[in-house]
Amino acid sequence: MTFRDDALAGQHIVISGGCGALGLSIVRKLIEHGANVTVNDVLDPITAAARLSDMPTDHFFYAQADLTQADEVAHMISEARGRFGPVHTALCHVGMVIPALLLDYKPADWDQVMTVNVKTAFLLGQAAARAMIEDAVQGQLIFTTSWVAETPWPEIGPYNTSKAAMNQLMRSFARELAGQGVRANAIAPGIVAAGMAQNQWDTDPSYRARAQKAIPLGHMQSLDSVANAFMFMCSPASSYMTGSVLTVDGGCSLYPMD
Ligand SMILES: NC(=O)c1ccc[n+]([C@@H]2O[C@H](COP(=O)([O-])OP(=O)(O)OC[C@H]3O[C@@H](n4cnc5c(N)ncnc54)[C@H](O)[C@@H]3O)[C@@H](O)[C@H]2O)c1
């Protein structure tokens, strides 16, 4: 997919969990197309700097914050506005998975998955939308969910649940904020050849066997495919979309996998 190099010129985009596997390729794509990007992560600045070392320095700003904490989210948004001005798009992207069968699942692990996936999305969506309204910006919240929000993948029940909750959180933001010119959408990637899924693919033979059966297009999703979906959603081409889930999953959600 090709976009003009200046497709995002003048946009300030904030991404949470931006130093992760998917985040880095999204950040690179957004910067390459003219955006200024505030990259949040919980990582210490030295580790983050190493991960971000090949990004053009004028166009990103690293904001360390633990987005499970409301005061840190507010501080991060305030720093972001100080560095690049009003926020146009906030990517509620941070996520994690703790695999286990539901019958064995530890309540503390449930709490952690829900907090890192759903609470951070709520807190960033809320803080970013408040800033957009204050700055009179017709902005957008974009939530990273997953095809498993609709088609449950075994052994990650709480993760499936958290992504379904995020889709409904997105729709609720869309409903409440449309009148104030702020849109909300989600992007649901498939099984990506990176990060959490790649790790499971490499280390868990039963996961690999299931994943190979589950992808109708026959291969894992490239990072570039994920980044292109964000490129489209951040661009003016998506301007009539609100309350939608853009599913880019090679057909995974077409079938139950077993
Ligand atoms: N990898 C896949 O196949 C896949 C598929 C569909 C959806 N997703 C979603 O994409 C997103 C990114 O996945 P990934 O594979 O790149 O994961 P990742 O683990 O590589 O990256 C997640 C990043 O979030 C950061 N983080 C964790 N807790 C944080 C907190 N409290 N505050 C701020 N940052 C925090 C981590 O330090 C890490 O850099 C997640 O929402 C995930 O659910 C991934």
The ligand as a Tripos MOL2 file, in Angstrom:
@<TRIPOS>MOLECULE
LIG
   44    48     1     0     0
SMALL
NO_CHARGES

@<TRIPOS>ATOM
      1 N1          1.7190   -9.5540   18.4240 N.am      1 LIG1
      2 C1          0.5550   -9.9220   17.9210 C.2       1 LIG1
      3 O1          0.4380  -10.9310   17.1970 O.2       1 LIG1
      4 C2         -0.6810   -9.0970   18.1670 C.ar      1 LIG1
      5 C3         -1.8560   -9.4240   17.4730 C.ar      1 LIG1
      6 C4         -3.0200   -8.6590   17.6750 C.ar      1 LIG1
      7 C5         -2.9740   -7.5980   18.5610 C.ar      1 LIG1
      8 N2         -1.8100   -7.2960   19.2320 N.ar      1 LIG1
      9 C6         -1.8470   -6.1480   20.1450 C.3       1 LIG1
     10 O2         -0.8680   -5.1990   19.7340 O.3       1 LIG1
     11 C7         -0.3840   -4.4910   20.8710 C.3       1 LIG1
     12 C8          1.1350   -4.5890   20.9400 C.3       1 LIG1
     13 O3          1.5130   -5.9530   20.9470 O.3       1 LIG1
     14 P1          3.0620   -6.3790   20.8400 P.3       1 LIG1
     15 O4          3.0700   -7.7530   20.3230 O.co2     1 LIG1
     16 O5          3.8200   -5.3120   20.1120 O.co2     1 LIG1
     17 O6          3.4710   -6.4120   22.3880 O.3       1 LIG1
     18 P2          4.8740   -6.0770   23.0700 P.3       1 LIG1
     19 O7          4.8800   -6.8160   24.3610 O.co2     1 LIG1
     20 O8          6.0150   -6.2770   22.1300 O.co2     1 LIG1
     21 O9          4.7740   -4.5030   23.3810 O.3       1 LIG1
     22 C9          3.9880   -3.9700   24.4290 C.3       1 LIG1
     23 C10         4.6920   -2.7260   24.9690 C.3       1 LIG1
     24 O10         3.8620   -2.1680   26.0020 O.3       1 LIG1
     25 C11         4.7120   -1.7000   27.0470 C.3       1 LIG1
     26 N3          3.9540   -1.6130   28.2990 N.ar      1 LIG1
     27 C12         3.5780   -2.6350   29.1050 C.ar      1 LIG1
     28 N4          2.9120   -2.1610   30.1890 N.ar      1 LIG1
     29 C13         2.8700   -0.8090   30.0330 C.ar      1 LIG1
     30 C14         2.3140    0.2310   30.8230 C.ar      1 LIG1
     31 N5          1.6770   -0.0270   31.9840 N.pl3     1 LIG1
     32 N6          2.4340    1.5080   30.3980 N.ar      1 LIG1
     33 C15         3.0890    1.7940   29.2300 C.ar      1 LIG1
     34 N7          3.6350    0.8350   28.4400 N.ar      1 LIG1
     35 C16         3.5260   -0.4500   28.8440 C.ar      1 LIG1
     36 C17         5.8280   -2.7350   27.0970 C.3       1 LIG1
     37 O11         6.9800   -2.2280   27.7680 O.3       1 LIG1
     38 C18         6.0590   -3.0330   25.6180 C.3       1 LIG1
     39 O12         7.0540   -2.1990   25.0620 O.3       1 LIG1
     40 C19        -1.0860   -5.1060   22.0850 C.3       1 LIG1
     41 O13        -2.2240   -4.3450   22.3970 O.3       1 LIG1
     42 C20        -1.4870   -6.4750   21.5750 C.3       1 LIG1
     43 O14        -2.5780   -6.9920   22.2890 O.3       1 LIG1
     44 C21        -0.6720   -8.0250   19.0470 C.ar      1 LIG1
@<TRIPOS>BOND
     1     1     2 1
     2     2     3 2
     3     2     4 1
     4     4     5 ar
     5     4    44 ar
     6     5     6 ar
     7     6     7 ar
     8     7     8 ar
     9     8     9 1
    10     8    44 ar
    11     9    10 1
    12     9    42 1
    13    10    11 1
    14    11    12 1
    15    11    40 1
    16    12    13 1
    17    13    14 1
    18    14    15 2
    19    14    16 1
    20    14    17 1
    21    17    18 1
    22    18    19 2
    23    18    20 1
    24    18    21 1
    25    21    22 1
    26    22    23 1
    27    23    24 1
    28    23    38 1
    29    24    25 1
    30    25    26 1
    31    25    36 1
    32    26    27 ar
    33    26    35 ar
    34    27    28 ar
    35    28    29 ar
    36    29    30 ar
    37    29    35 ar
    38    30    31 1
    39    30    32 ar
    40    32    33 ar
    41    33    34 ar
    42    34    35 ar
    43    36    37 1
    44    36    38 1
    45    38    39 1
    46    40    41 1
    47    40    42 1
    48    42    43 1
@<TRIPOS>SUBSTRUCTURE
     1 LIG1         1 GROUP 0 **** ****
